[in-house]
Amino acid sequence: MKRVLTEQERERRRARQQLEAIGINPYPYRWEVTAHAAEILQNFEDARHQPREDGPAPEPYTVSIAGRIMTRRIMGKAAFFDLQDETGRIQVYVRRQDLPEGFYDQVFKKLLDIGDLVGVEGYVFRTRMGEITVHAQRLELLAKALRPLPVVKEQDGKVYNEVTDKEFRYRQRYVDLIINPDVREVFRKRARMITTIRRFLDERGYLEVETPILQPLYGGASARPFTTYHNALDMPLYLRIADELYLKRLIVGGYEGVYEIGKDFRNEGLSRFHNPEFTMLELYVAYKDYYWMMDFVEELLEHVAIEVTGSPEVQWGAHTISFRRPWPRIPMFEAIKERTGYDLYGKSRDELAEIAQKLGLEIDETMGSGKIIDEIFGEFVEPHLIQPTFIIDYPIELSPLAKRHREKPGLVERFEVIVGGKELCNAFSELNDPDDQRARFEEQARLRAAGDEEAMQIDEDFLRALEYGMPPTAGLGIGIDRLAMILTNQPSIRDVILFPLLRPEQPAVPAGSGTTDQAEASKP
């Protein structure tokens, strides 16, 4: 169904036609940019750059800038508008006499709109009101905006047209970025965070690699995959749920430290901590164990927090979270006992199910011992761990890829870092005994046959790789999106993913149906 245009959209299209009729291309090919708003505001000096009453400045500050018109204030033969580029906003002053004949009255005043992209050449000065401004000596349209922006306005301390509809902001992220500078800053910080992690690992000699996203078998985690099909090979394929098994093959191959920062995909529900497509860091270092990895993670995350935010302490909602080392290290069963009063260590599957039911949890027959313990931990312990905390020494049933604990029977050498009540990191002393790994895979296959859709598959090629010998290895996974949430003080994973997965849009409602266009609502 053809979309019904609003009156503003129809008016903008008429303006485009008029521009073309008088020979102005509403979508020209380029504009030379020599400066940006932030650097102009930072570099302007009154003594050097401010024009004198009797002539030009000692050192005229000439610039060529480009950006989007965000406000306009027309005052007869002159006007001011705010131009927004990637770095921020700067005021532009326009006079009729400085532009080609008729441009100011016929084009600028009548055919340009808020949201249009323009190029400006001119010199910088400070107005009588004290605002640093570009005096336009040349003004050109660079792109005509055919849809109006939901422009945020302030009047008498009140904010109007503020876009608070989260779905609108996620679905039309491009609009969100235009009208919300703080959102642009969130994604700058996310990029800085990833760059900092990469530099930290590179400086220590670890090799960044790329492993397959399309895999004939999925593994490395307990999750349901997305399935696709390769026509030429006539075979099903899966989007990877983790990078682990391929990265450990590279350790077998002789690399002593490899990492990957990439997308994983899990066919699971959505929440403020879960998106089906997410970014993970996985790191594997030969000849190390999980004790070494705990020290490494503390150093890494403290360093990243300082580099991104300027401090090891960051604000996340109502909490001040400190990444300052060292962090508590608490065995999983001790943490559960402290919160519930039950000691789960050594309990059978039936005993665990009975305890879980007494605690009010729903347990079904497909859940093995590990999943029951994980449910209890997730309900009664995890939400209370706000400051960075190592939860260590997990049950073997919950960790089919981790090495058996050297001192505690039935456990493995595994830790998770919990921050803000959610898992941020997961790490093991990696299992490198091929026979033990096969037995663990076979137990996963039994759970799968009993109905556990997230249990792992048997990966014969990975087992073959282990049979060639893998050195003692420490492995780590960090949820990049969750770390970005904390370092940018965002409440939802969708706030740190540029284009989160959403349901399809509902069909547009025809005009006159009683709804109000977003851009026309709540005008002051």
C-alpha positions as CSV (number, residue, x, y, z in Angstrom):
1,M,0.0,0.0,0.0
2,K,1.3,3.4,-1.0
3,R,2.2,5.6,2.0
4,V,0.1,8.6,2.5
5,L,2.3,11.7,2.8
6,T,1.8,14.3,5.5
7,E,1.2,17.9,4.6
8,Q,4.8,18.7,5.6
9,E,6.1,16.0,3.3
10,R,4.1,17.2,0.4
11,E,5.4,20.7,0.9
12,R,9.0,19.5,1.0
13,R,8.5,17.7,-2.3
14,R,7.0,20.8,-3.8
15,A,10.1,22.7,-2.7
16,R,12.3,20.1,-4.3
17,Q,10.5,20.5,-7.6
18,Q,10.8,24.3,-7.4
19,L,14.6,24.0,-6.7
20,E,15.0,21.8,-9.8
21,A,12.9,24.2,-11.8
22,I,15.3,27.1,-11.1
23,G,18.3,25.0,-11.8
24,I,19.4,24.0,-8.3
25,N,20.4,20.3,-7.9
26,P,18.9,19.2,-4.6
27,Y,21.5,16.4,-4.4
28,P,24.9,17.6,-5.7
29,Y,28.0,15.4,-5.7
30,R,30.4,16.9,-3.2
31,W,31.5,19.7,-0.8
32,E,34.9,20.5,0.4
33,V,34.9,20.4,4.3
34,T,37.9,22.1,6.0
35,A,36.6,22.3,9.5
36,H,34.0,21.0,12.0
37,A,31.9,22.7,14.6
38,A,33.8,21.4,17.7
39,E,37.2,22.4,16.4
40,I,36.0,25.9,15.4
41,L,34.5,26.5,18.8
42,Q,37.8,25.3,20.4
43,N,40.2,27.1,18.1
44,F,38.6,30.6,17.8
45,E,40.5,33.3,19.5
46,D,39.1,36.8,19.8
47,A,42.5,38.6,19.6
48,R,43.4,36.8,16.4
49,H,40.2,36.1,14.6
50,Q,37.5,38.6,15.7
51,P,36.9,41.2,12.9
52,R,37.5,44.8,13.9
53,E,35.0,47.6,13.6
54,D,37.3,49.3,11.0
55,G,38.1,46.2,9.0
56,P,38.8,42.5,8.9
57,A,40.4,40.4,11.7
58,P,44.2,40.3,12.0
59,E,44.1,36.6,11.0
60,P,40.7,35.9,9.4
61,Y,39.4,32.5,10.4
62,T,37.9,31.2,7.1
63,V,36.2,27.8,7.1
64,S,34.2,25.5,4.8
65,I,31.7,23.4,6.8
66,A,28.8,21.1,6.1
67,G,25.9,19.7,8.1
68,R,22.2,19.7,8.8
69,I,20.1,22.8,9.5
70,M,18.6,22.2,13.0
71,T,17.1,25.6,13.8
72,R,16.3,28.8,11.8
73,R,15.7,32.4,13.0
74,I,14.9,34.7,10.1
75,M,14.9,38.4,10.7
76,G,14.1,40.3,7.4
77,K,17.3,40.7,5.4
78,A,19.4,38.4,7.7
79,A,19.0,35.1,9.5
80,F,20.7,32.8,11.9
81,F,20.6,29.0,11.8
82,D,22.3,26.2,13.8
83,L,24.3,23.8,11.7
84,Q,24.9,20.3,13.1
85,D,27.8,18.1,11.9
86,E,29.3,15.0,13.4
87,T,31.1,16.9,16.2
88,G,28.3,19.2,17.3
89,R,26.5,22.4,16.5
90,I,27.6,25.9,15.4
91,Q,25.6,29.0,14.6
92,V,25.7,30.4,11.1
93,Y,24.8,34.0,10.1
94,V,23.3,34.6,6.7
95,R,22.8,38.0,5.0
96,R,20.8,38.7,1.8
97,Q,23.7,40.9,0.4
98,D,26.3,38.2,0.7
99,L,24.5,35.6,-1.4
100,P,23.7,35.5,-5.1
101,E,20.8,37.6,-6.3
102,G,17.5,36.1,-5.2
103,F,19.0,33.2,-3.3
104,Y,18.3,34.5,0.2
105,D,14.6,35.4,-0.5
106,Q,13.7,32.7,-3.0
107,V,15.7,29.7,-1.8
108,F,16.9,30.1,1.7
109,K,13.7,31.6,3.1
110,K,11.2,29.6,1.1
111,L,12.7,26.3,-0.1
112,L,15.1,25.3,2.6
113,D,13.9,23.5,5.7
114,I,15.1,22.2,9.1
115,G,16.8,18.9,8.4
116,D,18.3,19.9,5.0
117,L,22.0,19.4,4.6
118,V,23.9,22.5,3.5
119,G,27.5,23.6,2.9
120,V,28.7,26.9,4.2
121,E,31.9,28.9,3.4
122,G,32.7,32.0,5.4
123,Y,34.7,33.4,8.3
124,V,34.2,33.0,12.0
125,F,33.3,35.8,14.4
126,R,31.8,36.3,17.8
127,T,28.4,38.0,17.9
128,R,27.4,40.8,20.3
129,M,25.6,38.1,22.3
130,G,29.0,36.3,22.7
131,E,28.3,33.3,20.4
132,I,30.9,32.0,18.1
133,T,29.4,32.1,14.6
134,V,30.2,31.4,10.9
135,H,29.4,34.4,8.7
136,A,28.2,32.7,5.5
137,Q,29.7,34.1,2.2
138,R,28.6,31.0,0.3
139,L,25.7,28.7,1.0
140,E,24.7,25.6,-1.0
141,L,22.1,22.9,-0.6
142,L,23.7,19.5,-0.3
143,A,20.7,17.2,0.3
144,K,17.0,18.1,0.5
145,A,15.3,16.3,3.4
146,L,11.9,15.1,2.3
147,R,10.7,14.1,5.8
148,P,10.6,16.5,8.7
149,L,12.6,15.8,11.8
150,P,10.9,15.4,15.2
151,V,12.8,18.5,16.3
152,V,13.3,18.9,20.1
153,K,12.5,22.4,21.3
154,E,13.0,24.1,24.7
155,Q,11.0,27.0,26.0
156,D,10.9,28.4,29.5
157,G,12.8,25.4,30.7
158,K,10.3,22.9,29.2
159,V,11.2,20.4,26.6
160,Y,8.8,19.9,23.7
161,N,8.8,17.2,20.9
162,E,11.2,15.1,22.9
163,V,11.3,11.6,21.3
164,T,10.8,9.2,24.1
165,D,9.3,6.3,22.1
166,K,12.0,3.7,22.4
167,E,10.7,1.7,19.4
168,F,10.8,4.7,17.2
169,R,14.3,5.4,18.3
170,Y,15.5,1.8,17.7
171,R,13.7,1.4,14.4
172,Q,14.7,4.8,13.0
173,R,18.2,4.9,14.6
174,Y,19.3,7.4,11.9
175,V,16.7,9.9,13.3
176,D,17.7,9.1,16.9
177,L,21.3,9.9,16.0
178,I,20.4,13.2,14.4
179,I,18.3,14.6,17.2
180,N,20.1,13.1,20.2
181,P,23.8,14.0,20.5
182,D,24.1,11.8,23.6
183,V,23.2,8.8,21.6
184,R,26.0,9.5,19.1
185,E,28.4,9.7,22.1
186,V,27.3,6.3,23.3
187,F,28.4,4.7,20.1
188,R,31.6,6.7,20.0
189,K,32.4,5.3,23.5
190,R,31.5,1.8,22.3
191,A,33.9,2.1,19.4
192,R,36.6,3.5,21.8
193,M,36.0,0.5,24.1
194,I,36.5,-2.0,21.3
195,T,39.6,-0.2,20.1
196,T,41.0,-0.2,23.6
197,I,40.4,-3.9,24.1
198,R,42.0,-4.7,20.7
199,R,45.1,-2.5,21.5
200,F,45.5,-4.1,24.9
201,L,45.5,-7.6,23.4
202,D,47.7,-6.7,20.4
203,E,50.3,-5.1,22.7
204,R,50.6,-8.4,24.5
205,G,51.2,-10.3,21.3
206,Y,47.9,-12.0,20.9
207,L,46.8,-12.6,17.3
208,E,43.4,-11.4,16.0
209,V,41.8,-14.0,13.8
210,E,38.5,-14.6,12.0
211,T,36.7,-17.9,12.2
212,P,33.6,-19.1,10.3
213,I,30.2,-17.6,11.0
214,L,28.5,-20.3,8.9
215,Q,29.2,-23.6,10.5
216,P,28.2,-27.2,9.6
217,L,28.0,-27.9,13.4
218,Y,27.3,-25.3,16.1
219,G,29.1,-25.5,19.4
220,G,31.0,-23.7,22.1
221,A,27.9,-22.8,24.1
222,S,24.5,-24.1,25.2
223,A,22.1,-22.3,22.9
224,R,19.7,-22.9,20.0
225,P,21.1,-21.8,16.6
226,F,19.7,-20.0,13.6
227,T,19.6,-22.5,10.7
228,T,20.1,-21.8,7.0
229,Y,20.8,-23.9,3.9
230,H,23.6,-23.9,1.3
231,N,22.2,-24.7,-2.1
232,A,25.5,-25.5,-3.9
233,L,26.7,-27.9,-1.2
234,D,23.2,-29.2,-0.5
235,M,23.7,-29.1,3.2
236,P,22.3,-27.3,6.3
237,L,24.4,-24.7,8.0
238,Y,24.2,-22.8,11.3
239,L,25.1,-19.3,12.3
240,R,27.7,-19.7,15.0
241,I,26.6,-19.5,18.6
242,A,30.2,-19.1,19.8
243,D,33.8,-18.9,18.4
244,E,35.3,-21.3,20.9
245,L,35.8,-24.6,19.1
246,Y,37.5,-23.0,16.1
247,L,39.8,-20.8,18.2
248,K,40.9,-23.8,20.2
249,R,41.7,-25.6,16.9
250,L,44.2,-22.7,16.3
251,I,45.8,-23.3,19.7
252,V,46.3,-26.9,18.6
253,G,47.8,-25.5,15.4
254,G,50.6,-23.8,17.3
255,Y,49.4,-20.2,18.0
256,E,49.9,-19.4,21.7
257,G,47.4,-16.5,21.9
258,V,44.4,-15.9,19.6
259,Y,41.4,-13.7,19.9
260,E,38.3,-12.7,17.9
261,I,35.9,-9.8,18.3
262,G,32.8,-10.8,16.3
263,K,29.2,-11.5,16.0
264,D,27.5,-14.5,17.5
265,F,23.9,-15.5,17.0
266,R,21.5,-17.3,19.3
267,N,17.9,-18.2,18.6
268,E,16.6,-17.1,21.9
269,G,14.2,-14.6,23.4
270,L,14.8,-10.8,23.7
271,S,15.2,-8.9,26.9
272,R,17.1,-5.8,28.0
273,F,20.2,-8.1,28.4
274,H,19.6,-10.3,25.3
275,N,19.7,-9.7,21.6
276,P,19.8,-12.6,19.1
277,E,22.7,-11.0,17.3
278,F,25.4,-9.8,19.7
279,T,29.2,-9.2,19.8
280,M,31.6,-11.3,21.8
281,L,35.3,-11.2,22.5
282,E,36.9,-14.6,22.8
283,L,40.5,-15.0,23.8
284,Y,42.6,-18.2,24.2
285,V,46.1,-18.2,25.7
286,A,48.3,-21.4,25.8
287,Y,50.1,-22.6,28.9
288,K,47.8,-20.5,31.2
289,D,44.9,-21.5,33.5
290,Y,41.9,-19.8,35.0
291,Y,43.8,-18.3,37.9
292,W,46.0,-16.4,35.5
293,M,42.9,-15.4,33.5
294,M,41.3,-13.9,36.6
295,D,44.2,-11.6,37.1
296,F,44.2,-10.8,33.3
297,V,40.5,-9.9,33.2
298,E,40.8,-7.6,36.2
299,E,43.7,-5.7,34.6
300,L,41.9,-5.6,31.2
301,L,38.6,-4.3,32.4
302,E,40.0,-1.8,34.8
303,H,42.2,-0.4,32.0
304,V,39.2,-0.3,29.6
305,A,37.0,1.6,32.1
306,I,39.7,4.2,32.7
307,E,40.4,4.6,28.9
308,V,36.7,5.0,28.0
309,T,35.3,6.9,31.0
310,G,38.4,8.4,32.6
311,S,37.9,6.5,35.9
312,P,37.7,2.9,37.2
313,E,34.4,4.0,38.8
314,V,31.4,4.3,36.4
315,Q,27.8,5.2,37.0
316,W,25.3,2.6,35.9
317,G,21.7,3.5,36.8
318,A,21.5,3.9,40.5
319,H,24.8,2.1,41.1
320,T,28.4,3.3,41.1
321,I,30.3,0.3,39.8
322,S,34.1,0.1,40.5
323,F,36.4,-1.9,38.3
324,R,39.3,-1.1,40.6
325,R,41.3,-4.3,41.3
326,P,41.1,-6.7,43.1
327,W,37.6,-8.2,42.9
328,P,36.0,-10.8,45.2
329,R,36.3,-14.5,44.2
330,I,33.5,-16.6,45.5
331,P,32.9,-20.3,44.8
332,M,29.5,-20.9,43.2
333,F,28.2,-23.3,45.8
334,E,29.2,-21.0,48.6
335,A,27.4,-18.1,47.0
336,I,24.2,-20.2,46.6
337,K,24.4,-21.4,50.2
338,E,24.8,-17.9,51.5
339,R,21.6,-16.8,49.7
340,T,19.4,-19.8,50.0
341,G,20.7,-21.8,53.0
342,Y,21.1,-24.9,50.9
343,D,24.4,-26.6,50.2
344,L,24.1,-28.1,46.7
345,Y,27.5,-29.6,46.4
346,G,27.4,-33.3,45.8
347,K,23.6,-33.5,45.5
348,S,21.9,-35.8,43.0
349,R,19.7,-34.5,40.2
350,D,16.5,-35.5,42.1
351,E,17.8,-33.8,45.3
352,L,18.5,-30.7,43.4
353,A,15.1,-30.7,41.8
354,E,13.4,-31.1,45.2
355,I,15.4,-28.1,46.6
356,A,14.6,-26.0,43.5
357,Q,10.9,-26.7,44.0
358,K,11.1,-25.8,47.6
359,L,12.6,-22.5,46.5
360,G,9.6,-21.9,44.2
361,L,11.3,-22.7,40.9
362,E,9.6,-24.6,38.1
363,I,11.6,-27.7,37.1
364,D,10.9,-30.0,34.2
365,E,12.2,-33.4,33.2
366,T,14.5,-32.1,30.5
367,M,16.7,-30.2,33.0
368,G,19.8,-31.9,34.2
369,S,21.7,-31.2,37.4
370,G,23.7,-28.4,35.8
371,K,20.6,-26.5,34.6
372,I,18.9,-26.8,37.9
373,I,21.9,-25.4,39.7
374,D,22.1,-22.6,37.1
375,E,18.4,-21.8,37.6
376,I,18.9,-21.5,41.4
377,F,22.0,-19.3,41.0
378,G,20.3,-17.1,38.4
379,E,17.3,-16.5,40.6
380,F,18.8,-16.1,44.0
381,V,22.4,-15.0,43.6
382,E,23.2,-13.3,40.3
383,P,20.8,-10.3,40.6
384,H,22.5,-9.3,43.9
385,L,26.0,-9.2,42.5
386,I,26.3,-5.5,41.4
387,Q,30.1,-4.9,41.8
388,P,32.5,-7.0,39.7
389,T,32.6,-10.4,41.3
390,F,34.3,-13.7,40.2
391,I,32.0,-16.7,40.7
392,I,34.3,-19.6,40.5
393,D,34.3,-23.4,40.5
394,Y,31.2,-24.6,38.6
395,P,29.6,-28.0,38.6
396,I,31.0,-30.3,35.8
397,E,27.4,-30.8,34.4
398,L,27.2,-27.1,33.6
399,S,30.5,-26.8,31.9
400,P,31.2,-29.4,29.2
401,L,34.2,-27.6,27.8
402,A,36.0,-26.8,31.0
403,K,38.9,-28.8,32.7
404,R,38.1,-30.7,35.8
405,H,39.1,-28.9,39.0
406,R,42.5,-30.0,40.3
407,E,41.3,-30.2,43.9
408,K,37.5,-30.4,44.0
409,P,35.8,-33.5,42.6
410,G,32.7,-32.9,40.5
411,L,33.7,-29.3,39.7
412,V,35.5,-27.6,36.9
413,E,38.0,-24.7,36.8
414,R,35.6,-22.0,35.5
415,F,34.7,-18.5,36.5
416,E,32.1,-16.0,35.5
417,V,32.4,-12.2,36.2
418,I,29.1,-10.9,37.3
419,V,28.5,-7.1,37.1
420,G,25.3,-5.2,37.6
421,G,23.5,-8.5,38.3
422,K,24.4,-10.2,35.0
423,E,27.1,-12.3,33.6
424,L,29.8,-10.2,31.8
425,C,32.6,-12.7,31.3
426,N,32.9,-16.5,31.2
427,A,36.3,-18.3,31.3
428,F,37.8,-21.8,31.8
429,S,40.9,-23.7,32.3
430,E,40.1,-25.3,28.9
431,L,39.5,-29.1,28.7
432,N,42.2,-30.6,26.6
433,D,41.8,-34.3,27.3
434,P,40.1,-35.7,24.2
435,D,38.6,-38.7,25.9
436,D,37.1,-36.6,28.7
437,Q,35.8,-34.2,26.1
438,R,34.2,-37.0,24.1
439,A,32.5,-38.3,27.3
440,R,31.2,-34.8,28.0
441,F,29.8,-34.4,24.5
442,E,28.1,-37.8,24.8
443,E,26.5,-36.6,28.1
444,Q,25.3,-33.5,26.2
445,A,23.9,-35.8,23.5
446,R,22.0,-37.7,26.2
447,L,20.5,-34.5,27.5
448,R,19.6,-33.4,24.0
449,A,17.8,-36.7,23.4
450,A,15.9,-36.1,26.6
451,G,14.6,-32.8,25.3
452,D,17.2,-30.2,26.1
453,E,17.3,-28.2,22.9
454,E,20.3,-26.1,24.0
455,A,22.6,-29.1,24.7
456,M,25.8,-29.3,22.6
457,Q,26.4,-31.6,19.6
458,I,29.3,-34.0,19.2
459,D,31.9,-32.3,17.1
460,E,34.1,-35.1,15.7
461,D,36.5,-32.8,14.0
462,F,37.1,-30.8,17.2
463,L,37.8,-34.1,19.0
464,R,40.2,-35.1,16.3
465,A,42.0,-31.8,16.8
466,L,42.3,-32.4,20.5
467,E,43.8,-35.9,19.8
468,Y,46.7,-34.1,18.1
469,G,47.4,-32.4,21.5
470,M,46.3,-29.0,22.8
471,P,48.5,-27.4,25.5
472,P,47.1,-26.3,28.8
473,T,45.0,-23.2,27.8
474,A,43.0,-20.5,29.5
475,G,40.0,-19.2,27.5
476,L,37.8,-16.2,28.0
477,G,34.6,-14.7,26.6
478,I,33.4,-11.2,27.2
479,G,30.0,-9.8,26.2
480,I,30.9,-6.6,24.4
481,D,27.3,-5.3,24.4
482,R,26.9,-5.8,28.1
483,L,30.2,-4.1,28.8
484,A,29.1,-1.2,26.6
485,M,25.9,-0.9,28.6
486,I,27.8,-0.5,31.8
487,L,30.5,1.9,30.5
488,T,27.9,4.1,28.8
489,N,25.3,3.9,31.5
490,Q,22.6,2.4,29.3
491,P,19.7,0.3,30.8
492,S,19.1,-1.9,27.7
493,I,21.3,-3.9,25.3
494,R,19.3,-2.2,22.5
495,D,20.7,1.1,23.6
496,V,24.2,0.0,22.6
497,I,23.4,-1.8,19.4
498,L,22.9,0.5,16.5
499,F,20.2,-1.6,14.8
500,P,18.7,-4.1,17.2
501,L,16.3,-6.7,16.0
502,L,12.6,-5.7,16.1
503,R,9.3,-7.1,14.9
504,P,8.2,-5.9,11.4
505,E,6.6,-2.5,11.4
506,Q,2.9,-2.2,11.3
507,P,1.4,-0.7,8.1
508,A,1.2,3.1,8.1
509,V,-2.1,4.5,9.2
510,P,-3.7,6.7,6.4
511,A,-4.0,10.4,7.0
512,G,-7.2,11.5,8.7
513,S,-7.5,8.4,10.8
514,G,-7.1,10.4,14.1
515,T,-3.4,9.9,14.6
516,T,-0.8,12.7,14.7
517,D,2.5,12.7,12.9
518,Q,5.5,12.5,15.2
519,A,7.0,15.6,13.9
520,E,3.8,17.7,14.4
521,A,3.0,16.6,17.9
522,S,3.5,18.5,21.2
523,K,4.5,21.9,19.6
524,P,5.1,24.6,22.2
